[in-house]
Amino acid sequence: MLDEYDEPTPTFDESLPSDRYLDRELSWLAFNQRVLELAEDPNLPLLERVNFLAIFASNLDEFFMVRVAGLKRRIATGIAVPTNIGRAPHDVLTDISRVAHELQARHAAAYRNLVKPALDDADIHIESWSDLGVADRERVREQFVQRIFPVLMPLAVDPGHPFPYISGLSLNLSVRVRNPKTEKVQFARVKVPSMLPRFVPLPDDGSGLTRFIPLEDLISNHLEDLFPGMEILEHHEFRLTRNEDVEIDEDESENLIQALEKELLRRRFGPPIRLEISDDMDPVTLELLIRELDITEQEVYRLPAPLDLSGLFELTKLDRPALKYPPHLPTTAVQLLPSEGSSTPDVFAAVSKADVLVHHPYESFATSVQAFLDEAASDPHVLAIKQTLYRTSGDSPIVESLIAAAEAGKQVLAIVEIKARFDEENNISWARKLEKAGVHVVYGIVGLKTHAKLSLVIREEKNGQLRHYTHIGTGNYNPKTSRIYEDFGLLTADDQVGKEVTRLFNELSGYAIEKKFSRLLVAPRYLRKGLIKRIDSETSNARAGKQARIQIKVNSMVDEAVIDALYRASNAGVPVDIWVRGICAIRPGVPGLSENIRVRSILGRYLEHSRIFAFANGGEPEVWIGSADMMHRNLDRRIEVLVRLTDRRHQRDMAKLFDLAMSDRTSSWHLDADGTWVRHALSKTGTPLSDLQDVVMREVTARRRSR
């Protein structure tokens, strides 16, 4: 997910060059370009390429709704602070517009010239009205009359009908009609209903082909039904993006939920920030839209139809397994496998013996984290459960377990982050459901989002002693995304971890002020300081001739203070490996600055989401996992938690994973000093390089079989 416009943290290292950071906005666009490159790759399964086309479109929508909207808002309000590289937001917007125009044109070309012909070859046809014969048109018209026409709402624009409100991300038809009696020309807008399939299945014509027609194309060719007696002069597609970020002054809000609900209503009416139009739109219609929507020429994107290719997500649901990645069934972590003679695992028994590190989605979320909470809810020896919830699914078994535990009389605390962007309404709904069941629901600390992934179970053991069982993860408690997001989770009965997490929950739900942790690094007070302290320690070790190395895996690397510490480490000779999925503001390979820094990015069937921080520490490795990215919002405005892995096996597993990710034999993108990402997918002989996710998948499966 994207964050609001971050104000840069001041940096004070005057010894480093002033141009040492890459622009974060352009770096994000470069990330989405990497997604697009996967859609363009003919070696990927076809429907996966379709999926990446849709992901690109969805990502870009969110980028405009949040990042571009934030820049525009700050310019409009006069708070136009420089960006992370010291440039004025207005200049950055110009660069964003240039690159976004290029990428959207490339995206449209990838669909039209690469993916659509490949779909045709696979007997999946997205037809246009002009492709249909008489019989098809008659059958489709019947479908239009019965299922589509009744829900359409044409809106005229004239002195008695003001220009209608255009909702964000809605697909629309602009229509110019002429009254044959008066010769008067008028404008109308028809919204393409979002609740109907974007690609309408065409009736079986006996050819065996799977055929669709875009909904907007079907509507466009039945406009005479919507405007009977009128002459249709022009019709074109357009789509508007609005500022859909949410702003709440928590200090002024007596009831956070009520304030957020009001703000969610306001979100629908945010100012326009992008207008996409079909490239055949006439000048008269375009001038009208620009004037009525109060948008600039720079914010207009001319594209070939169809617009809004996020609708292609629908096609990925086709039952064509040969056109998708081979299915992978997550395995149960070896330590959590049921013992002989038992059909179900005993999570508490397994975790009481040794820490369990689970790697999703290769290892099952359902038989680990979900089973942990389900078992806690039903176990009569469990006295209390404490849980953070940032994003969860609409039918979450996690929520149901918490409800069951509360109804069974256990003490249950849920820290629900209702400000999780674009999940606010879902989280409000679940918060109220939890409250009704008797769960103690808390919304965290004013001014901070609770992004940490924590679950704590207090259980009375056979000896009468209370024991802490803790889960700390890198990803959300969401069973659905756990199947496609790569994440780690630590299940531990370590007393130190349990007590520290207990104190942290007390801070989140009460008034405790925690000053020191041992196995945890907690933002906003200690996490940045703790990481920089360890980076500086590696720097000192390298200068002293001791073993030194830094390995970091994150979604985003932006924080200037952390980056500067990594530059100093590089200058001291510390090998620094950065594995980043999205934004990266660090410049690797710059003489005198970052010769020892390598940056790689890996995208694939799963979304790389885990955060890992590993330090050689003079031969006594330190490895941390958790929820924090290296961004201002994570380090300054969120509750984030990293936990230190102490099991040598887990430390070795992380080292092995990094070696695989950074290997020249693994397919990845390499970041150059100028901000260019270069894809390395083929060897010098032209053979495909190893896919990291495939390798991990095979290793996890083999580990299970060898038990």
MILUMMAR-995715 format. One line per 8 residues: their letters; for each residue z, y, x of C-alpha. Coordinates in Angstrom, 3 decimals. Layout:
N
a = Z:Y:X; ... .
//
This chain:
707
mldeydep = 0.000:0.000:0.000; -0.587:3.607:1.014; 2.135:6.181:1.468; 2.362:9.814:0.501; 1.287:12.464:2.976; 3.682:12.098:5.883; 4.775:15.137:7.815; 4.576:14.304:11.524 .
tptfdesl = 7.820:13.748:13.375; 8.055:16.263:16.242; 7.591:14.736:19.668; 9.112:16.093:22.821; 7.498:14.163:25.666; 5.616:16.985:27.371; 4.542:14.667:30.206; 2.068:12.866:27.944 .
psdryldr = -1.385:14.270:27.088; -1.690:16.247:23.866; -4.633:14.170:22.601; -2.773:10.870:22.795; -2.934:9.993:19.068; -5.793:8.877:16.851; -6.180:10.504:13.439; -4.335:8.372:10.902 .
elswlafn = -6.656:9.136:7.972; -9.799:8.199:9.881; -7.971:5.147:11.201; -7.321:4.039:7.623; -11.006:4.487:6.773; -11.810:2.394:9.843; -9.556:-0.324:8.429; -11.513:-0.309:5.177 .
qrvlelae = -14.706:-0.487:7.209; -13.389:-3.733:8.698; -12.956:-5.036:5.153; -16.556:-4.046:4.443; -17.758:-5.858:7.556; -16.337:-9.067:6.111; -18.385:-8.487:2.940; -21.458:-8.052:5.115 .
dpnlplle = -20.830:-11.252:7.102; -23.298:-13.994:6.047; -21.076:-16.637:7.663; -18.347:-16.142:5.066; -18.416:-17.993:1.728; -20.399:-15.927:-0.757; -17.746:-15.333:-3.406; -15.303:-14.330:-0.661 .
rvnflaif = -17.823:-11.670:0.386; -17.910:-10.528:-3.242; -14.112:-10.357:-3.132; -14.159:-8.187:-0.006; -16.645:-5.829:-1.669; -14.193:-5.436:-4.556; -11.228:-5.020:-2.190; -13.060:-2.254:-0.323 .
asnldeff = -13.645:-0.378:-3.584; -10.064:-0.825:-4.784; -8.656:0.230:-1.405; -10.760:3.377:-1.351; -9.654:4.312:-4.865; -6.030:4.158:-3.775; -6.778:6.113:-0.595; -8.187:8.968:-2.656 .
mvrvaglk = -5.442:8.814:-5.294; -2.676:9.044:-2.690; -3.768:10.192:0.750; -6.559:12.604:-0.171; -4.562:13.826:-3.153; -1.589:14.488:-0.873; -3.686:16.532:1.549; -5.178:18.576:-1.291 .
rriatgia = -1.783:19.143:-2.865; -0.346:20.482:0.358; -3.274:22.822:0.858; -2.954:24.084:-2.720; 0.788:24.662:-2.431; 0.558:26.319:0.955; 2.488:23.565:2.741; -0.515:22.737:4.884 .
vptnigra = 1.334:21.356:7.896; -0.837:19.940:10.679; -1.707:16.252:10.647; -0.449:13.739:13.184; -3.046:14.979:15.716; -2.326:18.650:15.078; -5.364:19.402:12.908; -5.372:21.473:9.739 .
phdvltdi = -5.514:19.364:6.554; -8.653:21.253:5.444; -10.503:20.084:8.592; -9.284:16.515:8.097; -10.533:16.569:4.488; -13.970:17.521:5.796; -13.939:14.536:8.168; -12.677:12.243:5.423 .
srvahelq = -15.496:13.376:3.141; -18.116:12.718:5.813; -16.860:9.229:6.664; -16.134:8.284:3.044; -19.667:9.278:2.000; -21.079:7.105:4.791; -18.869:4.152:3.906; -19.546:4.321:0.169 .
arhaaayr = -23.291:4.414:0.824; -22.935:1.432:3.173; -20.824:-0.365:0.581; -23.476:0.138:-2.102; -26.178:-1.056:0.297; -24.152:-4.169:1.167; -24.021:-5.068:-2.504; -27.656:-4.289:-3.263 .
nlvkpald = -29.320:-5.587:-0.083; -27.014:-8.370:1.117; -24.641:-9.770:-1.475; -26.700:-9.477:-4.669; -29.739:-11.303:-3.171; -27.358:-14.000:-1.902; -25.893:-14.317:-5.395; -29.415:-14.688:-6.778 .
dadihies = -30.071:-17.491:-4.278; -26.866:-19.178:-5.494; -28.099:-18.970:-9.113; -25.628:-16.229:-10.010; -27.652:-13.379:-11.427; -26.474:-9.883:-12.289; -29.337:-8.769:-14.481; -30.403:-5.362:-15.701 .
wsdlgvad = -31.687:-4.672:-19.193; -35.237:-4.444:-17.862; -34.961:-8.044:-16.570; -34.298:-9.462:-20.035; -36.936:-10.999:-22.262; -37.205:-10.578:-26.026; -35.036:-13.618:-26.856; -32.291:-12.514:-24.469 .
rervreqf = -32.302:-8.996:-25.857; -31.946:-10.247:-29.420; -28.989:-12.477:-28.536; -27.324:-9.789:-26.448; -27.794:-7.241:-29.196; -25.923:-9.532:-31.583; -23.101:-9.720:-29.054; -23.138:-5.927:-28.686 .
vqrifpvl = -22.952:-5.327:-32.427; -20.126:-7.806:-32.960; -17.890:-7.299:-29.920; -18.725:-4.037:-28.154; -19.966:-1.431:-30.641; -16.747:-1.410:-32.736; -14.584:-0.276:-29.788; -16.879:2.457:-28.446 .
mplavdpg = -15.932:6.096:-29.017; -18.730:8.615:-28.385; -17.332:12.105:-27.848; -19.603:15.105:-28.406; -19.247:18.412:-26.575; -19.976:21.514:-28.611; -18.108:24.619:-29.844; -16.111:22.422:-32.210 .
hpfpyisg = -15.525:19.633:-29.693; -14.217:20.743:-26.270; -15.055:18.802:-23.140; -13.029:15.575:-23.367; -10.319:14.497:-20.973; -11.751:12.049:-18.420; -9.102:9.555:-17.330; -8.780:8.522:-13.706 .
lslnlsvr = -10.872:5.537:-12.544; -12.551:5.185:-15.936; -16.264:4.401:-15.958; -18.218:6.720:-18.231; -21.708:7.433:-19.511; -22.933:10.998:-19.707; -25.459:11.335:-22.527; -27.732:14.241:-23.363 .
vrnpktek = -29.207:14.077:-26.857; -31.569:16.292:-28.843; -31.496:16.893:-32.550; -35.150:16.432:-33.638; -34.661:18.829:-36.554; -33.065:21.733:-34.708; -34.330:20.904:-31.183; -30.804:21.606:-29.988 .
vqfarvkv = -29.727:19.661:-26.888; -26.120:18.542:-26.641; -23.906:16.606:-24.254; -21.743:13.588:-25.104; -19.526:11.219:-23.179; -19.068:7.504:-23.809; -16.195:5.737:-22.041; -16.950:2.189:-20.939 .
psmlprfv = -14.016:0.193:-22.367; -11.877:-1.206:-19.575; -10.437:-3.969:-21.769; -13.858:-5.648:-22.081; -15.436:-7.764:-19.322; -17.199:-5.500:-16.837; -19.930:-8.096:-16.394; -20.945:-9.503:-19.760 .
plpddgsg = -22.010:-13.179:-19.646; -25.549:-13.666:-20.911; -26.307:-16.526:-23.309; -27.489:-19.807:-21.807; -31.297:-19.687:-21.742; -31.668:-23.290:-20.593; -32.364:-22.329:-16.974; -28.970:-23.448:-15.704 .
ltrfiple = -28.398:-20.036:-14.147; -25.141:-18.123:-14.435; -26.183:-14.710:-15.677; -24.425:-11.414:-16.365; -25.312:-7.882:-17.323; -23.102:-4.886:-16.471; -21.315:-3.630:-19.564; -22.421:-0.049:-18.944 .
dlisnhle = -26.069:-1.149:-18.751; -25.739:-2.931:-22.061; -24.167:0.133:-23.697; -26.778:2.453:-22.195; -29.536:0.518:-23.892; -27.898:0.717:-27.306; -27.128:4.433:-27.379; -29.294:4.851:-30.463 .
dlfpgmei = -26.599:2.935:-32.345; -24.002:5.472:-31.218; -26.168:8.529:-31.902; -28.352:7.544:-34.862; -31.147:9.984:-35.641; -30.795:11.708:-32.270; -33.267:11.583:-29.418; -31.732:10.224:-26.193 .
lehhefrl = -32.907:12.438:-23.314; -30.751:11.355:-20.376; -27.902:8.953:-19.698; -26.100:8.386:-16.442; -22.956:6.776:-15.096; -20.047:8.709:-13.660; -16.501:7.958:-12.603; -13.614:10.259:-11.789 .
trnedvei = -10.685:9.737:-9.415; -7.512:11.732:-10.015; -4.337:12.434:-8.092; -2.117:9.604:-9.328; 0.777:10.007:-6.943; 4.245:10.398:-8.436; 6.657:13.139:-7.425; 10.282:13.136:-8.543 .
dedesenl = 13.086:15.433:-7.473; 15.892:12.884:-7.560; 18.532:15.513:-6.845; 17.558:17.284:-10.067; 17.162:14.134:-12.158; 20.245:12.999:-14.025; 18.512:9.826:-15.189; 16.055:8.472:-12.677 .
iqalekel = 14.341:6.071:-15.096; 13.743:8.764:-17.705; 12.429:11.157:-15.071; 10.108:8.496:-13.706; 8.798:7.598:-17.153; 7.905:11.247:-17.764; 6.220:11.449:-14.385; 4.170:8.321:-15.125 .
lrrrfgpp = 2.831:10.037:-18.233; 1.951:13.074:-16.113; 0.143:10.865:-13.597; -2.637:10.264:-16.130; -3.405:13.981:-16.067; -3.472:14.580:-12.328; -6.154:16.902:-10.926; -9.595:15.437:-10.071 .
irleisdd = -10.254:14.632:-6.412; -13.506:12.585:-6.439; -16.524:12.338:-8.737; -18.840:9.350:-8.360; -22.205:9.658:-10.091; -25.293:7.478:-10.303; -27.916:8.805:-7.920; -30.429:9.492:-10.710 .
mdpvtlel = -28.192:12.001:-12.527; -30.101:15.109:-13.600; -29.031:18.532:-12.247; -28.083:19.895:-15.679; -25.562:17.108:-16.321; -24.154:17.299:-12.799; -23.661:21.064:-13.064; -21.811:20.574:-16.349 .
lireldit = -19.505:17.909:-14.856; -18.740:19.976:-11.759; -17.900:23.001:-13.878; -15.825:21.228:-16.528; -13.975:18.994:-14.073; -13.397:21.836:-11.602; -14.607:19.797:-8.664; -16.553:20.767:-5.536 .
eqevyrlp = -19.917:19.551:-4.295; -18.133:17.926:-1.333; -16.166:15.783:-3.761; -19.303:14.428:-5.462; -20.507:10.988:-4.331; -24.065:10.022:-5.344; -24.425:6.243:-5.425; -26.875:3.707:-6.829 .
apldlsgl = -25.706:1.947:-9.968; -23.558:0.046:-10.649; -20.588:2.243:-9.844; -17.064:0.884:-9.412; -17.707:-2.353:-7.595; -14.019:-3.255:-7.921; -15.292:-4.861:-11.128; -16.691:-7.615:-8.931 .
feltkldr = -13.207:-9.145:-8.904; -14.297:-10.767:-12.185; -17.040:-12.761:-10.451; -14.612:-14.209:-7.924; -13.062:-16.209:-10.777; -16.242:-18.267:-11.210; -15.680:-21.995:-10.818; -17.890:-22.401:-7.766 .
palkypph = -15.623:-23.936:-5.105; -18.507:-24.378:-2.664; -18.830:-20.578:-2.544; -15.155:-19.984:-1.700; -12.761:-20.741:1.117; -11.710:-24.393:1.048; -8.519:-24.693:-0.999; -5.228:-24.779:0.855 .
lpttavql = -2.092:-26.158:-0.746; 1.029:-24.679:0.870; 3.304:-27.299:2.341; 7.070:-27.448:2.103; 8.762:-26.383:5.326; 9.748:-29.533:7.229; 13.459:-28.651:7.277; 13.419:-28.238:3.485 .
lpsegsst = 11.753:-31.551:2.656; 13.872:-33.749:0.356; 15.861:-36.440:2.125; 15.057:-40.073:1.514; 16.106:-41.173:-1.921; 15.980:-37.639:-3.292; 13.155:-35.994:-5.217; 14.325:-32.424:-4.732 .
pdvfaavs = 15.352:-30.542:-1.594; 18.900:-29.320:-1.070; 18.283:-25.846:0.359; 21.956:-25.142:1.029; 22.404:-28.401:2.926; 19.318:-27.727:5.044; 20.191:-24.114:5.838; 23.820:-24.991:6.623 .
kadvlvhh = 22.549:-27.185:9.480; 20.196:-24.670:11.105; 18.237:-21.508:10.441; 14.966:-22.128:8.588; 11.987:-19.881:9.301; 9.247:-20.165:6.669; 5.710:-18.885:7.134; 3.896:-18.016:3.905 .
pyesfats = 1.408:-18.835:2.491; 1.015:-21.756:4.896; 4.462:-22.902:3.822; 5.384:-22.715:0.181; 7.295:-19.774:-1.260; 8.096:-21.871:-4.338; 9.837:-24.660:-2.402; 11.713:-22.290:-0.095 .
vqafldea = 12.683:-18.794:-1.296; 12.153:-19.499:-4.973; 14.002:-22.819:-4.704; 16.834:-21.097:-2.832; 17.441:-18.648:-5.689; 16.844:-21.231:-8.394; 19.378:-23.566:-6.790; 21.810:-20.677:-6.413 .
asdphvla = 21.516:-19.857:-10.111; 22.329:-23.405:-11.199; 24.873:-24.382:-8.513; 28.416:-24.167:-9.975; 29.789:-23.479:-6.488; 27.795:-20.249:-6.148; 29.954:-17.258:-7.033; 27.627:-14.319:-6.450 .
ikqtlyrt = 23.984:-13.414:-5.787; 22.782:-10.092:-4.398; 19.089:-9.295:-4.363; 16.612:-6.508:-3.573; 13.472:-6.270:-5.701; 10.630:-3.989:-4.585; 7.563:-5.571:-6.164; 7.571:-8.721:-8.235 .
sgdspive = 5.187:-10.379:-10.663; 5.237:-9.941:-14.430; 6.487:-13.474:-15.069; 8.658:-13.743:-11.988; 10.807:-16.873:-11.657; 12.955:-14.818:-9.262; 13.953:-12.500:-12.088; 14.500:-15.475:-14.384 .
sliaaaea = 16.822:-17.061:-11.804; 18.880:-13.882:-11.583; 19.134:-13.764:-15.368; 20.148:-17.432:-15.520; 22.811:-16.841:-12.878; 24.251:-13.874:-14.775; 24.275:-15.812:-18.036; 26.118:-18.618:-16.239 .
gkqvlaiv = 28.895:-16.172:-15.403; 28.053:-15.515:-11.760; 28.295:-12.060:-10.250; 24.708:-10.834:-9.834; 23.578:-7.582:-8.245; 19.940:-6.447:-8.206; 18.799:-3.435:-6.210; 15.596:-2.587:-8.095 .
eikarfde = 13.233:-0.092:-6.481; 11.658:1.514:-9.520; 9.713:3.968:-7.344; 7.462:1.289:-5.803; 4.101:3.021:-6.169; 1.857:1.740:-8.983; 4.507:-0.848:-9.919; 6.901:1.663:-11.461 .
enniswar = 6.326:0.631:-15.069; 6.705:-3.092:-14.293; 9.898:-2.491:-12.372; 11.415:-0.344:-15.128; 10.689:-3.146:-17.587; 12.348:-5.786:-15.405; 15.301:-3.549:-14.623; 16.072:-3.204:-18.314 .
klekagvh = 15.650:-6.923:-18.907; 18.079:-7.673:-16.083; 20.613:-5.188:-17.418; 20.517:-6.761:-20.878; 21.303:-10.156:-19.319; 24.405:-8.814:-17.606; 22.985:-8.285:-14.114; 24.429:-5.306:-12.260 .
vvygivgl = 21.308:-3.207:-11.667; 21.334:-0.420:-9.084; 18.457:1.850:-8.127; 19.417:2.350:-4.516; 20.257:5.528:-2.635; 19.019:8.938:-3.769; 16.097:10.109:-1.664; 15.382:6.692:-0.138 .
kthaklsl = 13.256:3.789:-1.290; 14.813:0.370:-0.856; 12.020:-1.576:0.834; 14.170:-4.193:2.599; 13.638:-7.837:1.560; 17.134:-9.263:1.170; 18.767:-12.035:-0.779; 22.412:-13.006:-0.347 .
vireekng = 24.259:-15.929:-1.925; 28.042:-16.360:-1.747; 29.011:-20.019:-2.158; 32.322:-21.832:-2.136; 32.117:-24.852:0.146; 33.961:-28.156:-0.272; 36.711:-26.979:2.071; 37.366:-24.011:-0.205 .
qlrhythi = 35.935:-21.492:2.250; 33.313:-18.966:1.146; 30.025:-19.063:3.005; 27.134:-16.574:3.124; 23.572:-17.847:2.693; 20.976:-15.174:3.406; 17.232:-14.736:3.124; 15.592:-11.843:4.984 .
gtgnynpk = 11.826:-11.554:4.666; 8.837:-9.495:5.655; 7.249:-9.633:2.196; 8.132:-9.039:-1.434; 9.819:-11.496:-3.766; 6.541:-12.028:-5.584; 5.391:-15.634:-6.124; 1.822:-14.524:-6.839 .
tsriyedf = 1.201:-12.381:-3.762; 3.041:-14.946:-1.630; -0.071:-17.124:-2.027; -2.335:-14.560:-0.370; 0.017:-12.437:1.778; 0.973:-13.740:5.202; 4.732:-13.269:5.645; 7.798:-14.731:7.317 .
glltaddq = 11.218:-15.345:5.850; 14.458:-16.385:7.534; 16.933:-18.536:5.623; 20.258:-18.596:7.433; 23.908:-19.425:6.921; 24.876:-17.428:10.003; 28.198:-15.766:9.261; 27.391:-12.608:11.222 .
vgkevtrl = 24.144:-12.047:9.334; 25.828:-12.728:6.007; 28.653:-10.279:6.632; 26.272:-7.560:7.803; 24.020:-8.008:4.777; 27.118:-7.922:2.553; 28.136:-4.585:4.042; 24.598:-3.282:3.588 .
fnelsgya = 24.567:-4.268:-0.083; 27.890:-2.458:-0.475; 26.282:0.637:0.999; 23.337:0.362:-1.398; 25.461:-0.171:-4.507; 28.551:1.848:-3.674; 29.746:4.493:-1.242; 30.236:2.544:1.976 .
iekkfsrl = 28.957:4.069:5.213; 27.994:1.351:7.677; 28.027:2.476:11.280; 27.114:-0.591:13.308; 25.159:-3.818:12.992; 24.668:-6.637:15.463; 21.968:-8.972:14.086; 20.266:-6.278:11.997 .
lvaprylr = 18.343:-3.078:12.646; 18.539:-0.864:9.569; 16.513:2.231:8.682; 16.771:5.123:8.317; 19.662:5.561:10.760; 19.212:2.915:13.416; 15.863:1.155:13.277; 13.694:3.617:15.205 .
kglikrid = 16.471:4.204:17.745; 17.011:0.470:18.118; 13.349:-0.289:18.743; 12.885:2.588:21.185; 16.005:1.462:23.035; 14.447:-1.982:23.466; 11.068:-0.559:24.472; 12.793:1.633:27.062 .
setsnara = 14.710:-1.418:28.294; 11.408:-3.211:28.913; 10.249:-0.112:30.812; 13.345:-0.231:33.023; 12.983:-3.986:33.555; 9.369:-3.584:34.679; 10.348:-0.917:37.202; 13.130:-3.182:38.459 .
gkqariqi = 10.714:-6.095:38.907; 12.182:-8.068:36.031; 10.253:-9.923:33.349; 8.925:-7.416:30.804; 6.603:-7.641:27.820; 6.294:-6.084:24.363; 4.563:-7.684:21.374; 4.437:-5.907:18.009 .
kvnsmvde = 2.782:-6.999:14.768; 2.711:-4.431:11.950; 0.588:-3.214:9.091; 0.527:0.348:10.457; 1.349:1.977:13.788; 1.707:5.747:13.356; 5.184:6.899:14.401; 4.817:9.260:17.357 .
avidalyr = 8.196:8.556:18.909; 7.563:4.806:18.991; 4.015:5.301:20.292; 5.239:7.592:23.072; 7.804:4.990:24.106; 5.006:2.397:24.267; 2.924:4.741:26.430; 5.845:5.124:28.838 .
asnagvpv = 6.246:1.354:28.930; 2.554:0.909:29.691; 2.761:3.422:32.530; 5.632:1.388:33.968; 3.447:-1.719:33.976; 4.733:-3.399:30.810; 2.038:-5.473:29.051; 1.995:-4.226:25.449 .
diwvrgic = 0.211:-6.191:22.721; -0.181:-4.519:19.320; -1.414:-6.608:16.399; -2.097:-4.271:13.499; -3.799:-4.804:10.157; -4.434:-1.242:9.047; -3.772:2.190:10.540; -3.250:2.562:14.271 .
airpgvpg = -2.784:5.970:15.924; -2.270:4.591:19.429; -5.068:4.910:22.028; -5.263:1.724:24.126; -6.866:1.464:27.533; -6.688:5.142:28.539; -6.332:5.539:32.327; -2.951:6.983:33.237 .
lsenirvr = -1.675:6.520:29.705; -2.228:3.092:28.205; -4.059:0.751:30.578; -1.618:-2.025:29.731; -1.891:-1.678:25.943; -4.158:-3.967:23.902; -4.682:-3.553:20.163; -6.145:-6.253:17.907 .
silgryle = -6.711:-6.514:14.170; -7.238:-9.687:12.169; -8.516:-9.799:8.590; -9.352:-12.918:6.640; -8.583:-15.043:3.618; -4.934:-13.987:3.760; -3.604:-10.457:4.086; -1.687:-10.225:7.365 .
hsrifafa = 1.561:-8.635:6.193; 4.419:-9.764:8.433; 6.162:-7.443:10.880; 7.291:-8.890:14.208; 8.826:-7.202:17.265; 9.216:-9.286:20.426; 10.626:-8.256:23.806; 10.761:-10.300:27.038 .
nggepevw = 14.192:-8.776:27.793; 14.288:-9.907:31.417; 13.789:-13.556:30.487; 16.155:-13.634:27.495; 13.669:-13.026:24.659; 14.545:-10.869:21.681; 12.467:-11.367:18.535; 12.909:-9.431:15.293 .
igsadmmh = 11.208:-9.770:11.913; 11.527:-7.624:8.821; 10.105:-5.150:6.370; 9.407:-2.028:8.436; 6.097:-0.614:9.577; 5.949:2.046:12.277; 5.496:4.993:9.917; 7.620:8.009:9.063 .
rnldrrie = 8.194:6.842:5.513; 9.530:3.466:6.709; 11.721:4.806:9.476; 12.995:7.996:7.821; 12.776:7.639:4.045; 13.363:3.965:3.306; 16.007:1.320:3.564; 14.368:-1.192:5.907 .
vlvrltdr = 15.854:-4.192:7.673; 14.894:-6.204:10.720; 16.790:-9.369:11.627; 16.963:-10.894:15.103; 15.822:-14.505:15.443; 18.209:-16.454:17.663; 16.764:-19.955:17.412; 14.708:-20.666:20.547 .
rhqrdmak = 12.201:-22.676:18.509; 11.495:-19.686:16.303; 11.125:-17.423:19.319; 8.627:-19.855:20.873; 6.703:-20.074:17.601; 6.317:-16.294:17.565; 5.184:-16.213:21.195; 2.596:-18.895:20.455 .
lfdlamsd = 1.330:-16.953:17.435; 0.900:-13.788:19.514; -0.922:-15.688:22.255; -3.335:-16.993:19.645; -3.864:-13.567:18.057; -4.541:-11.802:21.366; -6.724:-14.556:22.829; -10.357:-13.756:23.564 .
rtsswhld = -11.157:-17.087:21.925; -9.837:-15.823:18.567; -11.987:-13.822:16.171; -10.611:-10.289:15.833; -11.382:-6.594:16.069; -10.554:-4.795:19.331; -9.585:-1.112:19.296; -11.202:1.170:21.881 .
adgtwvrh = -9.627:4.350:23.219; -11.884:6.561:21.082; -10.734:4.922:17.845; -13.713:2.592:17.461; -12.995:-0.939:16.265; -15.369:-3.553:17.681; -15.596:-6.937:16.031; -15.488:-10.005:18.283 .
alsktgtp = -16.493:-12.919:16.063; -18.884:-14.849:18.318; -18.590:-16.230:21.830; -21.043:-15.314:24.578; -23.046:-18.405:23.618; -23.203:-17.338:19.973; -20.717:-19.837:18.558; -18.032:-18.617:16.131 .
lsdlqdvv = -14.672:-17.810:17.670; -11.548:-19.462:16.287; -10.166:-18.212:13.004; -6.433:-17.636:13.523; -5.537:-18.384:9.925; -7.471:-21.658:9.964; -5.713:-22.669:13.185; -2.254:-21.898:11.759 .
mrevtarr = -3.139:-23.743:8.561; -4.075:-26.880:10.505; -0.963:-26.690:12.687; 1.393:-26.367:9.735; -0.285:-29.282:7.963; -0.123:-31.398:11.109; 3.571:-30.594:11.556; 4.266:-31.802:8.037 .
rsr = 2.313:-35.041:8.570; 4.045:-35.807:11.841; 7.512:-35.714:10.281 .
//
